[in-house]
Amino acid sequence: MLAALAMGETHINGFLESDDCHRTLAACRALGVSIQHVKPTEVIVQGTGREGLHAARQPLDLGNSGTSMRLLAGLLCGQPFVSILTGDESLCRRPMARIIEPLARMGAVIESAQTCAPLTVRGRQPLKPLRYAMPLASAQVKSALLLAGLHADGETWLREPAVSRDHTERMLAAFGCECLRADDWLGLRGGTVLHGTTMPVPGDLSSAAFFLVGAAMVPGARLMLEKVGVNPTRTGIISLLRDMGADIRLHNPCLAGNEPLADIEIVGGRLCGIDIDSGMVPLTIDEFPALLVAAACAEGVTTLRGAAELRVKESDRLAAMAAGLRALGVEVDVWDEGMCVQGAESFTGGEVTSNGDHRIAMAFAMAGLRARSAIRIRDCRNVDTSFPGFAAMARATGLSIEVQDTALP
């Protein structure tokens, strides 16, 4: 998206061939951006500048990608045309009021049914600058407002109640737009010109999390994951696994495209239950399905609080994880904003449903490493949303996994 708004050419290396990323490419092309997909992992984007986009002829279908929808809504608020953003059934249930309300303060008009997609975005040029104390820590909301702020006549300032992922701020700097800081406020000057660049994409820690958990649960296992992003606003999963007793070490740290990365080594052993502080939730939000599987194999009790946001992801992840863990013989108490998991020596095996949620599906696939009999996972076609090739990689690390029409694609 930033490459689309930049002047000149941007080379993206390490592009992920996932459905979410392909939906974003298709949306940018529909808005008039020239994109060459020269290799599976290499993309070249010819930027149009902030004023070079044009209206798409059809609604932009973003599939299951909440990130794409929220960020594009912010970007398109500063364009002098109407855009319609839609997605699959799951995405059209996810809450969008959290971006609609602040973007409306900037002068955009976003029409929706019950504040859910489809969204009709009626942009304004220029937008009004914004000073906004965000009611929840959300990297998606923050990023949507920063993208809108690029089109504002003045400075936009945001304050979060807790730290959230800062990939957008780092990437803005790589494109020539340094964010401003004043106490706990984050700012951006509207009208800043972005310039094309070379952008290497590090390995995704959210995808690596399943293999970190898998290795941690198996005593004596040893796994090395190479060139994974270890941005400190993303490493909650590493901190929490270490708190549980996991042996995790980082090797060969370096910077790539303003992002820190390293090789991650993990050695399996005995895990213990922990109390998860609510301040860790924004730093681990996508990794909780995997972490809760580890908690179910840990000695003692693990408690999670302050995680109401898990109720409004691709599925109600608190409910889905609780139901799946119970089906595998694990004692679970669940409440509005969290859950309590009583660790067990192993899983019984059985059948669970992912509710069409890719992260739920992959988390329960890892549970098979500690199951006394087979685990069957239903409704998993969305795994390719974020991790194409997951089943093949899981086999390569020693997991016995069989793909069927009704299981993992």
C-alpha positions in Angstrom: 0.0 0.0 0.0 2.8 2.4 0.8 4.6 1.5 -2.4 1.4 2.3 -4.3 1.4 5.8 -2.7 5.1 6.4 -3.3 6.9 8.1 -6.2 9.0 5.7 -8.1 9.6 2.0 -8.0 9.6 -0.3 -5.0 11.1 -3.8 -5.0 9.6 -6.1 -2.4 11.6 -9.2 -1.6 10.2 -12.0 0.6 6.6 -11.5 -0.6 4.3 -14.1 1.0 2.1 -16.1 -1.5 -0.9 -16.0 0.8 -4.5 -15.2 0.0 -4.4 -12.1 2.1 -1.4 -10.7 0.3 -2.8 -11.6 -3.1 -6.1 -9.8 -2.2 -4.1 -6.7 -1.4 -2.2 -6.9 -4.7 -5.5 -7.2 -6.6 -7.0 -4.2 -4.8 -4.0 -2.0 -5.6 -4.1 -3.1 -9.3 -7.8 -2.3 -9.4 -7.0 1.2 -8.1 -4.6 1.8 -11.0 -1.2 0.6 -9.6 1.1 -1.2 -12.0 2.5 -4.3 -10.2 4.9 -7.0 -11.6 4.9 -10.3 -9.8 8.3 -11.3 -11.2 8.9 -14.3 -8.9 6.8 -16.0 -6.3 8.6 -14.0 -3.6 9.4 -10.9 -5.6 7.1 -8.0 -6.5 7.9 -4.7 -8.2 5.4 -1.8 -7.6 5.3 1.3 -9.8 4.1 4.0 -7.4 1.4 6.5 -8.5 2.0 9.0 -5.8 -0.8 10.0 -3.4 -2.9 11.6 -6.1 -2.4 9.0 -8.9 -5.0 6.4 -7.8 -8.3 6.1 -9.6 -11.7 4.5 -8.6 -12.0 0.8 -9.0 -14.7 -0.4 -11.4 -16.0 -3.0 -9.0 -16.0 -3.5 -5.2 -12.6 -4.5 -3.8 -13.0 -8.0 -2.5 -10.5 -8.5 0.4 -11.4 -12.1 1.2 -10.6 -12.8 4.8 -8.1 -10.0 5.4 -9.1 -7.6 8.1 -5.7 -5.9 7.9 -6.3 -5.1 4.2 -9.8 -3.8 4.8 -9.0 -1.5 7.7 -5.7 -0.1 6.2 -7.2 0.4 2.7 -10.2 2.2 4.3 -7.7 4.7 5.8 -5.8 5.0 2.6 -8.9 5.5 0.4 -10.4 8.2 2.8 -8.0 10.6 1.3 -9.0 9.9 -2.4 -11.5 12.0 -4.3 -13.7 9.1 -5.3 -16.0 6.4 -3.9 -14.7 2.9 -3.1 -16.5 -0.2 -1.9 -14.7 -2.7 0.3 -16.1 -6.1 0.9 -14.9 -9.6 1.9 -16.0 -13.1 2.9 -18.6 -13.9 5.4 -16.2 -13.9 8.3 -14.7 -10.5 7.4 -18.1 -9.0 7.0 -18.9 -9.9 10.6 -15.8 -8.1 12.0 -16.2 -4.7 13.8 -15.3 -1.7 11.7 -16.7 1.1 14.0 -13.2 1.4 15.5 -12.0 2.9 12.2 -15.2 4.5 10.9 -15.6 6.9 13.9 -12.1 8.4 13.8 -11.9 8.5 10.0 -15.3 10.4 10.1 -13.6 13.0 12.3 -11.1 13.5 9.5 -13.9 14.3 7.1 -14.4 11.0 5.3 -17.9 9.4 5.0 -18.0 5.7 5.5 -21.3 3.9 5.0 -22.0 0.5 6.3 -24.7 -1.8 7.7 -24.3 -2.1 11.4 -20.7 -0.8 11.2 -19.6 -4.0 9.4 -18.4 -4.6 5.8 -19.3 -4.0 3.0 -18.0 -0.4 3.5 -18.7 2.4 1.1 -15.8 4.9 1.5 -16.5 8.5 0.2 -13.2 10.2 0.4 -12.3 13.8 0.9 -9.2 15.7 -0.3 -7.5 16.9 1.8 -8.6 15.3 5.0 -8.7 17.2 8.3 -5.9 16.5 10.7 -6.7 14.4 13.8 -5.7 14.3 17.4 -7.1 11.1 18.8 -6.7 9.1 22.0 -7.4 5.5 20.8 -9.7 3.6 23.2 -7.9 0.3 22.5 -4.4 -0.7 21.4 -4.7 -1.8 17.8 -2.0 -1.8 15.1 -4.7 -2.0 12.4 -6.6 1.0 13.6 -3.3 3.0 14.2 -2.1 2.1 10.7 -5.4 3.1 9.1 -5.3 6.5 10.7 -1.6 7.0 9.8 -2.4 6.2 6.1 -5.3 8.7 6.3 -2.9 11.2 8.0 -0.7 11.2 4.9 -3.6 12.9 3.1 -4.4 15.4 5.8 -3.8 19.1 5.8 -1.7 19.3 8.9 -0.4 16.9 11.6 -2.2 13.9 12.8 -1.5 12.7 16.4 -2.5 9.4 18.0 -2.2 8.0 21.5 -2.6 4.3 22.3 -3.5 2.9 25.8 -0.7 0.3 25.3 2.1 -0.5 22.9 0.9 -2.3 19.6 2.9 -3.5 16.6 4.9 -0.7 14.9 5.6 -2.2 11.5 3.8 0.8 9.8 5.9 3.4 11.6 9.1 1.6 10.6 8.0 1.2 7.0 6.9 4.8 6.7 10.4 5.8 7.7 11.9 3.5 5.1 9.7 5.3 2.5 10.9 8.7 3.7 8.2 9.7 6.2 9.6 9.9 9.8 6.9 9.7 12.4 6.9 12.3 15.2 7.0 11.6 18.9 5.8 13.8 21.8 5.5 12.0 25.2 3.2 9.1 24.5 1.7 10.6 21.3 2.6 9.4 17.8 2.4 12.0 15.0 2.7 12.3 11.2 2.8 15.3 8.9 0.3 15.3 6.1 1.5 15.8 2.6 4.8 14.0 3.1 6.1 12.6 -0.2 6.9 8.9 -0.1 9.7 7.5 -2.3 10.1 4.0 -3.7 12.6 1.8 -2.1 13.8 -1.8 -1.7 11.9 -3.6 1.0 12.9 -7.0 2.3 10.2 -8.8 4.2 11.4 -10.8 7.2 9.9 -14.2 8.1 6.6 -13.9 9.9 6.7 -14.5 13.7 3.0 -15.2 13.8 3.5 -18.2 11.4 6.7 -19.2 13.2 4.7 -19.3 16.4 3.1 -22.7 15.6 6.5 -24.3 15.2 7.9 -22.6 18.3 5.0 -24.0 20.3 5.3 -27.5 18.6 9.0 -27.8 19.4 8.5 -26.4 23.0 5.9 -29.1 23.7 8.1 -32.1 22.8 10.9 -32.8 25.3 14.2 -33.2 23.4 13.0 -31.6 20.2 15.3 -29.0 18.7 14.3 -26.6 15.9 16.0 -23.7 14.2 13.8 -21.1 12.3 15.8 -18.9 10.1 15.5 -15.1 9.4 12.4 -14.5 11.4 11.2 -11.0 12.3 11.8 -10.3 15.9 10.3 -6.8 16.2 10.0 -6.1 19.9 6.3 -5.3 19.5 5.8 -8.8 18.1 7.8 -11.0 20.4 5.2 -11.5 23.1 5.0 -15.2 22.1 8.7 -15.7 22.8 8.5 -13.9 26.1 5.6 -16.0 27.3 7.0 -19.3 26.2 10.2 -18.4 28.0 8.1 -17.6 31.1 6.6 -21.1 30.8 10.2 -22.6 30.8 10.9 -22.9 27.1 14.6 -22.7 26.0 14.5 -20.2 23.2 17.7 -18.5 21.9 18.2 -15.8 19.1 21.2 -16.1 16.8 22.6 -13.8 14.1 20.5 -10.7 14.8 20.5 -8.0 12.1 18.3 -5.4 10.5 16.4 -5.7 7.2 14.2 -2.9 5.9 14.1 -1.2 9.3 13.0 -4.5 10.9 15.1 -6.6 13.3 15.3 -10.3 12.4 17.2 -13.3 13.8 17.5 -17.1 13.6 15.3 -18.6 16.4 16.5 -21.8 18.1 14.1 -23.7 20.4 14.7 -26.8 22.5 11.7 -28.7 23.8 11.3 -29.5 27.5 9.0 -29.2 30.5 6.5 -26.3 30.5 4.8 -24.7 33.4 1.5 -22.8 33.6 1.7 -19.0 34.0 -0.5 -16.0 34.6 -0.5 -13.8 31.5 -0.5 -10.1 32.2 -3.1 -8.1 30.2 -0.3 -5.8 28.9 1.1 -8.8 26.9 -2.2 -9.1 24.9 -1.5 -6.5 22.2 2.0 -8.0 21.7 0.7 -11.6 21.3 -2.8 -11.1 19.9 -2.4 -13.4 16.8 -0.4 -16.0 18.6 -2.8 -16.9 21.4 -4.3 -19.9 19.7 -0.9 -21.6 19.5 0.1 -20.4 23.0 -3.1 -21.9 24.5 -2.2 -25.3 23.0 1.2 -25.0 24.8 -0.7 -24.1 28.0 -2.8 -27.2 27.7 0.4 -29.3 27.8 2.0 -27.3 30.6 2.2 -28.4 34.2 -0.3 -26.4 36.3 -2.7 -23.7 35.4 -2.5 -20.9 32.8 -4.7 -17.8 33.0 -5.3 -15.2 30.3 -7.2 -12.0 31.1 -7.8 -8.7 29.2 -8.2 -10.5 25.9 -11.7 -9.5 24.8 -10.2 -8.7 21.4 -9.9 -12.4 20.7 -13.7 -12.5 20.5 -13.7 -10.4 17.3 -10.9 -11.9 15.2 -11.6 -14.3 12.2 -13.6 -16.2 14.7 -14.4 -15.9 18.4 -11.1 -17.4 19.3 -11.7 -17.7 23.0 -14.8 -19.7 22.4 -13.3 -21.8 19.6 -10.1 -22.6 21.6 -12.1 -23.5 24.7 -14.4 -25.8 22.7 -11.5 -27.5 20.9 -9.5 -28.0 24.1 -12.4 -29.5 25.9 -13.0 -31.9 23.0 -9.4 -33.1 23.5 -9.9 -33.7 27.2 -8.5 -30.5 28.6 -10.2 -28.6 31.5 -11.0 -25.0 30.6 -12.9 -22.2 32.2 -13.8 -19.3 29.9 -15.1 -15.8 30.6 -15.8 -12.6 28.6 -12.2 -11.4 28.5 -10.1 -14.5 29.0 -9.8 -18.1 30.0 -8.1 -20.5 32.4 -6.5 -23.7 31.1 -5.6 -26.7 33.4 -2.6 -28.4 31.9 -2.7 -32.1 31.0 0.0 -34.6 30.3 -1.4 -35.2 26.8 -4.5 -34.7 24.6 -7.0 -37.5 24.2 -7.4 -37.0 20.4 -10.8 -36.4 18.8 -12.5 -34.0 16.5 -12.4 -30.2 16.7 -13.6 -27.4 14.4 -11.6 -24.4 13.4 -14.7 -22.3 12.6 -13.0 -21.3 9.3 -10.2 -19.7 11.3 -6.7 -20.4 9.9 -4.9 -19.8 13.2 -7.2 -22.1 15.2 -6.7 -24.9 12.6 -2.9 -24.6 12.7 -2.8 -24.5 16.5 -4.8 -27.7 16.8 -2.6 -29.3 14.2 0.3 -28.8 16.5 -1.7 -30.4 19.4 -1.3 -33.7 17.5 2.4 -33.8 18.7 1.1 -34.6 22.2 -2.1 -36.5 21.4 -2.7 -40.2 22.3 -4.7 -40.7 19.2 -5.5 -38.7 16.0 -6.9 -35.2 16.0 -9.3 -34.4 13.1 -9.7 -30.7 12.4 -12.7 -29.5 10.4 -13.4 -26.4 8.4 -9.8 -25.4 7.6 -9.9 -24.1 4.1 -8.7 -20.7 5.2 -5.2 -21.9 6.2 -3.9 -20.5 2.9 -5.1 -17.1 4.1 -1.8 -16.6 6.0 0.3 -19.7 5.5 0.3 -21.5 2.2 2.3 -24.7 2.4 1.7 -25.1 6.2 1.0 -28.8 6.0 4.1 -29.6 3.9 6.3 -27.6 6.3 4.7 -29.3 9.3 5.6 -32.7 7.8 9.1 -31.6 7.2 9.5 -30.9 10.9 8.2 -34.3 11.8 4.5 -33.8 12.3 2.3 -36.6 10.9 -0.4 -34.7 9.1 -2.8 -36.0 6.4 -4.7 -33.6 4.1 -8.3 -34.4 3.2 -11.0 -32.4 1.5 -12.6 -31.5 4.8 -9.3 -30.9 6.6 -6.3 -28.8 6.1 -5.9 -27.7 2.4 
